[in-house]
Amino acid sequence: MLRMTSPLNVPSPAVGSATEDRWSPRLWGTLLVLCAAMFLDALDVSMVGVALPSIATDLGLSTATLQWIVSGYILGYGGLLLLGGRAADLLGRRRVFLIALAVFALASLLGGLVDSGPLLIASRFIKGLSAAFTAPAGLSIITTTFKEGTQRNRALSIYTTCAATGFSMGLVLSGVLTELSWRWTMLLPAPIALVALVAGVRLIPHSDRDDTRAGYDVPGAVTGTGAMLLLVFTVVQAPEAGWTSARTLLSFLATAILLAAFVTIERRSTAPLLRLGVLRSGTQLRAQLGAAAFFGSYVAFQFIATQYMQSLLGWSALQTALAFLPAGVLVALSSTRIGDVVDRFGTPRVIATGFTLLVVAYAIFLQVDLTPRYAAVVLPSMLFLGAACALTFPSLNIQATNGVDDDEQGMVSGLLNTSIQVGGAIFLAVVTAVITAGGHEGASAASEQAVLDSFRPGLVVVTAIALAGLLITLTGLRGDRRARAPQPSVVVAKSSGTRTETAEPVGVRD
């Protein structure tokens, strides 16, 4: 159940959980293992981009085939997150996390050794699939191990900072490793994952299975997973096939039918894959929409920025990676402080501040031209971007998981990661379509200004997405002010019998 806590209804912490200001070495070790897995997930997403030209040359891949090296990972990751989150609740978070981490390590090894495009794409899909289980399982282990409040906020700020750092460091590492061979970008995660796996077996606490008598929601798993897979696949393919083509429209129609079936099944199921009642909370809904807007705008911005730096400014892969480095450094340096900031100001205010900085970062980058202006434009954009990531990403995770029962943490974690990945896929496809509409792909040096002009509408869309995230967050500030005053709480509950009507939660800070 998603409920509002008070001093009278805070559950007793689980055995071995963090309940004091000082954490035991084992707790630190558990957190580091989970951070390593999230770091690898983010690292893998960002590292492959810089290596694509070398992969295409070595394996003789066409552009259409090459894009599936990226899309295959997104398809497995974004399509199976809901199932991965619920599997963690039902089968045991520790078990699911460790098995998926082992699969991730093997897929990384396979990806670095293959000699054909289809096998490489298959390894990427398997890696995405395994990440779809490690991400929600890892997040739910944190939220069930660390007591809600200051302890959990601190743990989540470190955890999500590792994700942001991994994404930033992936760009730098890929620039270095690709100089040796693209295969090293695929192989690097394997030994790190194996070390994390060995440590995880020793450190991660055992978690109970939910041996529910109601059984498992197989129809919901089939329709929900099918809908997510088809949605991501359709969005990824739409720019190439055409947004108004018969194939794209029929795919969207099929997705809508599957989603409608999923909602119907979940409303009637006694053990749903996704309990729809959690979305009746405005706090939860704002966290999910904010996560989609945040990650979607960032992925699209990175796509444009890297194309601008390499195609128009002529920077190398390593130079481009170093241009993003200040953002990653700023995120890493602030990792242990964000939890304290959230404790003092609450998640709505911190998220709103983060989105404001994000809008400013993108607006500054709109000033780029064909002359490199790193100190005046690129560096300020990256610094604002780093500050925005440091504030927003941990706060969204805290807001989404606070007030949720332990037996639904995996479900909510899977939902949040689904919002992130699907938002990234959708908004990247939209921005790509906006840029492609300019018709300047592959333009010569004589039309560099035209290429830059085709990038600007994409940057405007990116800025608009971030602005939409800010507006969504601002709607929660009034409720946050009410939450600071002593008022009775309103419960968003699940019931084995009739469903409880819900209202906007009050009486608790996000």
HURAKA-V978915 format. One line per field, one symbol per residue. ss: DSSP state (H for helix, E for strand, C for the rest). phi: phi as a letter, one per 40 degrees, with the letter a starting at -180 (. if undefined). burial: b if it has 9 or more other ideal C-beta (glycine too) atoms within 8 Angstrom, else e. A space follows every 50 residues. Layout:
ss: ???
phi: ???
burial: ???
//
This chain:
ss: CECCCCCCCCCCCCCCCECCCCCCHHHHHHHHHHHHHHHHHHHHHHHHHH HHHHHHHHHCCCHHHHHHHHHHHHHHHHHHHHHHHHHHHHHCHHHHHHHH HHHHHHHHHHHHHCCCHHHHHHHHHHHHHHHHHHHHHHHHHHHHHECCCH HHHHHHHHHHHHHHHHHHHHHHHHHHHHHHCHHHHHHHHHHHHHHHHHHH HHHCCCCCCCCCCCCCCHHHHHHHHHHHHHHHHHHHHHHHHCCCCHHHHH HHHHHHHHHHHHHHHHHHCCCCCCCHHHHHCHHHHHHHHHHHHHHHHHHH HHHHHHHHHHHHCCCCHHHHHHHHHHHHHHHHHCCCCHHHHHHHHCHHHH HHHHHHHHHHHHHHHCCCCCCCCHHHHHHHHHHHHHHHHHHHHHHHHHHH HCCECHHHHHHHHHHHHHHHHHHHHHHHHHHHHHHHCCCCCCCCHHHHHH HHHHHHHHHHHHHHHHHHHHHHHHCCHHHHHHHCCCCCCCCECCCCCCCC CCCCCCCCCC
phi: .bbccadcbccccccgccbbccccdccccdccccccccdcdcdcccccdc cddcccccbgcccccccccccccccccccbccccccccccbhcccccccc cccdccccccccbcbacdccccccccccccccbccccccccccbcbcdhd ccdccccccccccccccccdccccccccccaccccccdcdcccccccccc dcbcccbcccccccgbccdccccccccccccccccccdccchcbcccccc cccccccccccccccccbccbccbcccccccccccccccccccccccccc cccccccccccccgccccccccccddccccccccdcbcdcccdcbgcdcc ccccccccccdcccccccaccdbcccbccdcccccccccccccccccccc bcgbcdcbccccccccccdcccccccccccccccccccgbcgccccbdcc ccccccdccccdccccccccccccccccccccccccbccbcbbbbcbccc cbaccbgacd
burial: ebbbbbeeeeeeeeeebbeeeeeeeebbbbbbbbbbbbbbbbbbbbbbbb bbebbbeebebeeebbbbbbbbbbbbbbbbbbbbbbbbbbebbbbbbbbb bbbbbbbbbbbbebeebebbbbbbbbbbbbbbbbbbbbbbbbbbbbbbee bbbbbbbbbbbbbbbbbbbbbbbbbbbbeeebebbbbbbbebbbbbbebb eebbbebeeeeeeeeebeebbebbbbbbbbbbbbbbbbbeeeeeeeebbe bbebbeebbebbbebbeebeebbbbbbbeebbbbbbbbbbbbbbbbbbbb bbbbbbbbbbebbeeebbbbbbbbbbbbbbbbebbeebbbbbeeebbbbb bbbbbbbbbbbbebbbebeeeebeeebbbbbbbbbbbbbbbbbbbbbbbb bbbbeeebbbbbbbbbbbbbbbbbbbbbbbbbbbbbebebeebeeebbeb bbbbbbbbbbbbbebbbbbbebbebbbebbebbeeeeebbbbbbeeeeeb ebeebbbbeb
//
